[in-house]
Amino acid sequence: MSEAEKESVLIVGGGIAGITAALNVADYGYKAYLLDDTPSIGGLMARLDKTFPTNDCSICIEAPKMYEVKSHENIEIVANADVRKVEAVDGHFKVRVLKRAIFIDEEKCNACGKCVEKCPVTIPDELDARIGGTRKLISVPFPQAVPNMNYVNILCRTGKMRDKGACVGGCVVDCSQCRECGVAMCVKACRDEGKGAVMLWQKDQWLDLKVKSIIVATGVKTAPLEKGTWGLDVYPNVIDYMNFERTMNSGGPTLGEIVRPSDGHHAHKIAWIQCAGRGEKGLNYCSKVCCMVAAKQTIITKEHDPNVECAVFYNNQTCYGKGFDEFYKKASSLGVRYIVGKPFDVTEDPETHNLTIRYEDESTGEIKEEEFEMLVLSTGLVPNERNERLAKVLKIELDHNGFFKEAEPLSKPLETAVPGIYLAGGATGPIDISESVAQATAAGMKAVSKR
Ligand SMILES: Cc1cc2nc3c(=O)[nH]c(=O)nc-3n(C[C@H](O)[C@H](O)[C@H](O)COP(=O)(O)OP(=O)(O)OC[C@H]3O[C@@H](n4cnc5c(N)ncnc54)[C@H](O)[C@@H]3O)c2cc1C
């Protein structure tokens, strides 16, 4: 094994845990490959508004780290990529990576936006659709994305979006075979700018890496709910806590205005239902962060307008970290009502789209009902569905919930059953940002000091 090969670490997942691990590894003088299967690093934190328990602006903390990653001489970002094969050979790992085409020449695109302007097709945004978010078929993942460039929806590659108006003209050639496109408006707009960065014929690429260790930092996602649970996806003013985070965020589709999806009017009375993803068919564990997320969201709502009434329906208050109890008390002191009791029914007035919540008030045993203008569901955190495939490729285990399993959590935290493969952040289970950063720093240290 050459010196260069000995000194590389692969980090799978480019959220705050992966970013921290990569910077740590790179600062020790090792080469870090930071791989994400989406077009940008940043993970969930890049989409949040502010962060508990200090309510600092989330992207203002993370973006400088993302740019440090981009400019660090020891870090290579491998975006839009999947780990497909891993073989342990003589104390290191041979890794086969599929880097999927984004149909953009990364050297030439500077995200000027001309192609986005010209793209005629708008689709619902994957993250923000419930609150009216849309994007073009060619777009930047989010304004502070790293790498900062556009990517093209894969359906455009074979011209499949043409019947939706993506391209003009009568061309019937498969875009992946043709290099002369004057039909696709994005290609033409980019050529008119003298760049030629949009390449609908770009092919996937295979990369072969040799690394001494691997850190899995694939994070978490918000728990999905079955359609109709608490009225979600049936009543427009019922959204989940990630949707609300994006509503508060000035970079989100409502530009930070706390407005109702049904009519765009400011909401004056908002309810949160905690543990909304738990129950017989739901999660059997506490997602840890949701109580603090609700406290944060109510505090920020009150900062926007102190007259907005906020009520949180809950069973247990989880204030597990430093400063968390004070944070929860701050929400209460601002007039946020905490109601012990899990609602059992939500109905909608079809005219006003207001929501009536029926619940048992556990402090008195009374059945009550109350009307709200908007409802936020704190659904919890679940493992990424891509964990299963990655676990097979890495030959490491998942726990019964689908998070990656530490082989000996007490004596060898963050280590898996395969020597040289480590874990950090949400890959291990529900977690907040500061714990993710602490774990990633430790995992980085373990990865470089592996013998
Ligand atoms: C609504 C909401 C609000 C929150 N607010 C706060 C807060 O205020 N304060 C706080 O401390 N915490 C908060 N959290 C929790 C916080 O988001 C997490 O602690 C943090 O995002 C975990 O970071 P991570 O890097 O482990 O995972 P993630 O941020 O989930 O990043 C994981 C990355 O891995 C990539 N990935 C996944 N699978 C693969 C794969 N197989 N191959 C390649 N790449 C992959 C993903 O694309 C992603 O980029 C909040 C969570 C939610 C849902």
The ligand as an ORCA input file, in Angstrom:
! r2SCAN-3c Opt
* xyz 0 1
  C     -37.457     19.802     11.964
  C     -36.131     19.560     12.619
  C     -35.541     20.572     13.346
  C     -34.321     20.355     13.987
  N     -33.776     21.363     14.723
  C     -32.618     21.159     15.395
  C     -32.055     22.192     16.190
  O     -32.586     23.298     16.259
  N     -30.919     21.921     16.896
  C     -30.306     20.693     16.848
  O     -29.287     20.497     17.527
  N     -30.804     19.704     16.055
  C     -31.945     19.906     15.336
  N     -32.445     18.907     14.544
  C     -31.678     17.646     14.410
  C     -30.561     17.804     13.338
  O     -31.166     18.022     12.090
  C     -29.678     16.557     13.298
  O     -29.074     16.414     14.557
  C     -28.555     16.655     12.266
  O     -29.061     16.989     11.002
  C     -27.789     15.336     12.172
  O     -26.736     15.508     11.272
  P     -26.170     14.307     10.391
  O     -25.028     14.846      9.631
  O     -25.939     13.135     11.261
  O     -27.354     13.889      9.414
  P     -28.111     14.621      8.208
  O     -28.227     16.062      8.441
  O     -29.344     13.833      8.023
  O     -27.148     14.376      6.954
  C     -26.945     13.095      6.408
  C     -26.393     13.210      4.986
  O     -26.107     11.892      4.509
  C     -26.580     11.740      3.177
  N     -26.870     10.317      2.965
  C     -27.836      9.564      3.522
  N     -27.743      8.290      3.118
  C     -26.689      8.231      2.277
  C     -26.071      7.177      1.537
  N     -26.498      5.920      1.612
  N     -24.999      7.468      0.751
  C     -24.533      8.736      0.681
  N     -25.065      9.766      1.375
  C     -26.120      9.515      2.164
  C     -27.809     12.627      3.114
  O     -28.079     13.019      1.784
  C     -27.386     13.818      4.000
  O     -26.732     14.813      3.248
  C     -33.662     19.091     13.882
  C     -34.251     18.066     13.115
  C     -35.474     18.301     12.489
  C     -36.106     17.193     11.680
*
